[in-house]
């Protein structure tokens, strides 16, 4: 494990990240992100003196990026003891992980983890005995429910952001085994609007440009579905002067796409003329 940052305290490590020397770089990214997240920053500043989370241990399993670091640091500033791990090894930013560890947040993540390492990191967070969980995909919530080692944990409640994660939690509920309430952040209107429509709408273009480095103007883009994500993707590609085609099995949404100015057709037809499919 050369190159990993390890500190020991009783039976568990305080943090484990790839390279602690990246903390300075991570701090710059954190500060940049926080300066652009005014609602969260204002909330933290407003509540900072009262320390509403004092004495509470929070466990996070989510993408460890400059954006989420603002949430994690904010929780600590509000008095919480914070432990976190990466919800997706492919998105972990090692400089941010190093910065979080340097700020006293128990951090267990690094880019490129294998399945065994990923599972181990979730266990380290649960070893801190968190009372509230914030999850992205429900891997931590599922382990808290079905791993016998954590059966005695006194968890007040949790949150889950993703559609897949909410479906897993609802499956646990249907089995009659849900141990604590879980807030479905995924059902929030603002989540759909800002995350799915505007966030994914923009990041999809970013992903394609990074992967292919192609000019999008005049390309025939086929967007499968006109839900929140489809609306954002279609609008952003149109903004890049692409020719956008929407396929949609729901007649109301298909009509909405048509009224928004997009060509609408069955996938069997779009597949013959499309160049990029989303």
C-alpha positions in Angstrom: 0.0 0.0 0.0 2.9 2.4 -0.8 1.7 5.9 -1.3 -1.4 5.7 0.9 -2.0 7.9 3.9 -2.7 5.8 7.0 -3.1 6.8 10.6 -4.3 4.4 13.4 -6.6 5.0 16.3 -7.8 2.1 18.4 -9.3 -0.4 16.0 -9.8 1.7 12.9 -7.9 4.1 10.7 -8.6 7.8 10.9 -8.1 8.2 7.1 -6.8 6.4 4.1 -6.2 8.4 0.9 -3.8 8.1 -2.0 -1.4 11.0 -1.5 -1.6 13.5 1.4 0.7 15.8 -0.5 -2.2 16.7 -2.8 -4.1 18.5 0.0 -2.9 21.9 -1.0 -4.1 21.4 -4.5 -7.4 20.1 -3.1 -7.8 23.1 -0.9 -7.7 25.4 -4.0 -10.4 23.3 -5.7 -12.6 23.4 -2.6 -12.3 27.1 -2.2 -13.2 27.6 -5.9 -16.3 25.4 -5.6 -17.5 27.0 -2.3 -17.3 30.5 -3.9 -19.8 29.2 -6.5 -22.1 27.5 -4.1 -23.7 30.5 -2.4 -26.9 28.9 -1.1 -25.0 26.2 0.7 -22.3 28.6 1.9 -24.8 31.1 3.2 -26.6 28.2 5.1 -23.4 27.1 6.7 -22.4 30.6 7.7 -25.9 31.3 9.2 -25.9 28.2 11.3 -22.2 28.0 12.2 -22.4 29.7 15.6 -25.2 27.5 16.9 -23.5 24.2 15.9 -26.8 22.3 15.3 -24.9 19.1 14.5 -22.7 19.0 17.6 -22.4 15.5 19.0 -23.7 13.9 15.8 -21.6 11.5 13.7 -22.5 11.7 10.0 -21.5 9.0 7.5 -21.3 9.9 3.8 -20.9 7.6 0.8 -20.9 9.8 -2.3 -18.8 11.2 -5.1 -15.7 12.8 -3.5 -15.3 15.9 -5.6 -14.7 19.6 -5.1 -18.5 20.2 -5.0 -19.2 17.5 -2.3 -16.2 18.7 -0.3 -18.2 21.9 0.4 -21.0 19.8 2.0 -18.6 17.7 4.0 -16.6 20.6 5.3 -19.8 22.5 6.0 -21.1 19.5 8.1 -17.9 19.6 10.2 -18.2 23.4 10.6 -21.7 22.8 12.0 -20.3 20.6 14.7 -20.6 17.1 13.3 -18.0 14.3 13.4 -17.8 13.4 9.7 -16.6 10.2 8.0 -16.8 9.7 4.3 -16.0 7.2 1.5 -16.3 7.4 -2.3 -19.6 6.3 -3.8 -17.9 5.7 -7.2 -14.2 5.0 -7.5 -14.2 6.4 -11.0 -15.1 9.9 -9.9 -13.0 10.3 -6.7 -10.7 13.3 -6.9 -7.6 12.3 -4.9 -6.6 15.9 -4.2 -10.0 16.6 -2.6 -9.7 13.4 -0.6 -6.3 14.5 0.7 -7.7 17.9 1.6 -10.6 16.5 3.5 -8.3 14.2 5.5 -6.1 17.2 6.3 -9.2 19.0 7.7 -10.0 16.2 10.2 -12.6 14.5 8.2 -12.3 10.7 8.3 -11.8 10.0 4.6 -11.5 6.6 3.0 -11.3 6.8 -0.8 -8.9 6.9 -3.7 -9.4 6.7 -7.5 -9.4 3.3 -9.1 -10.5 1.2 -6.2 -11.3 -2.5 -6.8 -14.5 -4.0 -5.4 -12.9 -5.3 -2.3 -11.3 -1.9 -1.5 -14.5 -0.1 -2.2 -16.4 -2.4 0.3 -13.6 -2.0 2.9 -14.0 1.8 2.7 -17.7 1.7 3.4 -17.0 -0.5 6.4 -14.5 2.0 7.8 -17.2 4.8 7.7 -19.7 2.5 9.5 -17.1 1.7 12.1 -17.4 5.3 13.3 -21.0 4.5 14.3 -22.7 7.2 12.3 -26.2 8.3 13.4 -27.2 9.7 10.1 -26.2 8.4 6.7 -26.0 10.3 3.4 -25.8 7.8 0.5 -25.5 7.8 -3.3 -26.6 4.5 -4.6 -27.5 2.9 -1.2 -24.4 0.7 -0.9 -23.9 2.0 2.6 -27.5 1.8 3.6 -27.8 -1.8 2.3 -24.6 -2.8 4.3 -26.0 -1.1 7.4 -29.1 -3.2 7.0 -27.8 -6.6 6.1 -24.2 -6.9 7.4 -24.4 -8.5 10.9 -21.4 -6.4 12.1 -23.6 -3.3 12.0 -26.9 -4.7 13.3 -26.4 -2.8 16.6 -25.9 0.6 15.0 -28.3 3.2 16.2 -29.1 5.1 13.1 -31.6 8.0 13.3 -32.2 8.2 9.5 -30.6 8.5 6.1 -30.9 10.2 2.7 -30.6 8.7 -0.8 -30.1 10.7 -3.9 -30.3 8.3 -6.9 -33.2 6.5 -8.6 -31.3 3.2 -8.4 -30.6 3.8 -4.7 -34.2 4.7 -3.9 -35.4 1.5 -5.6 -33.1 -0.6 -3.5 -34.4 1.1 -0.3 -38.0 0.6 -1.4 -37.2 -3.1 -1.9 -35.9 -3.3 1.6 -39.0 -1.6 2.8 -41.2 -4.1 1.0 -39.4 -6.9 2.7 -40.4 -5.3 6.0 -36.7 -4.8 7.0 -36.3 -1.1 6.8 -34.7 -0.2 10.2 -34.8 3.6 9.9 -36.5 6.3 7.8 -34.8 7.3 4.5 -35.4 10.6 2.8 -35.6 10.2 -1.0 -33.7 13.3 -2.2 -34.2 11.9 -5.7 -37.9 12.8 -5.4 -37.2 16.5 -4.8 -38.3 18.8 -7.6 -35.1 20.8 -7.3 -33.1 17.7 -7.7 -34.7 16.9 -11.0 -34.4 20.4 -12.2 -30.9 21.4 -11.2 -29.2 18.0 -11.2 -30.9 16.1 -14.0 -31.9 18.8 -16.4 -29.2 21.4 -16.0 -26.4 19.4 -14.5 -26.6 16.2 -16.5 -27.6 18.3 -19.6 -24.3 20.1 -19.5 -22.0 17.4 -18.2 -23.2 15.0 -21.0 -21.8 17.5 -23.6 -18.6 17.8 -21.5 -18.2 14.0 -21.5 -18.6 13.7 -25.3 -16.2 16.5 -26.0 -13.6 15.0 -23.7 -14.0 11.6 -25.2 -14.3 12.4 -28.9 -13.1 16.0 -29.4 -15.6 16.4 -32.3 -17.4 19.5 -33.5 -21.0 19.1 -32.5 -22.4 21.7 -34.9 -24.5 19.9 -37.6 -24.2 16.5 -35.9 -27.4 14.5 -35.8 -27.9 13.8 -32.0 -30.5 11.3 -31.0 -31.9 11.7 -27.5 -33.8 8.6 -26.2 -36.5 9.9 -23.9 -37.7 13.3 -23.0 -37.8 13.2 -19.2 -35.8 15.6 -17.0 -32.4 14.4 -18.3 -33.6 14.2 -21.9 -34.9 17.8 -21.8 -31.6 19.1 -20.5 -29.5 17.1 -23.0 -31.6 18.1 -26.0 -31.6 21.8 -25.1 -27.8 21.8 -24.5 -27.0 20.0 -27.7 -29.3 22.4 -29.6 -27.3 25.2 -28.0 -24.2 23.7 -29.7 -25.9 23.9 -33.1 -26.5 20.2 -33.4 -29.5 18.7 -35.1 -31.4 17.1 -32.3 -33.9 14.2 -32.7 -36.0 13.0 -29.8 -37.4 9.5 -29.5 -40.1 9.0 -26.8 -42.7 6.3 -26.2 -44.9 8.5 -24.0 -47.2 10.5 -26.3 -47.5 13.5 -24.0 -43.7 13.9 -23.7 -43.3 13.3 -27.4 -45.8 16.1 -28.0 -43.9 18.3 -25.6 -40.6 17.6 -27.4 -42.3 18.5 -30.7 -43.7 21.8 -29.2 -40.2 22.6 -27.9 -39.0 22.5 -31.5 -37.3 19.1 -31.8 -37.8 16.5 -34.5 -39.6 13.5 -32.9 -39.6 10.0 -34.4 -39.4 6.3 -33.4 -36.0 4.9 -32.6 -36.2 2.5 -35.5 -36.2 5.6 -37.8 -33.8 7.7 -35.8 -31.3 4.8 -35.8 -30.9 5.1 -39.5 -29.8 8.7 -39.5 -28.4 9.4 -36.1 -24.7 10.0 -35.5 -24.5 10.3 -31.7 -27.0 8.5 -29.4 -27.8 9.4 -25.8 
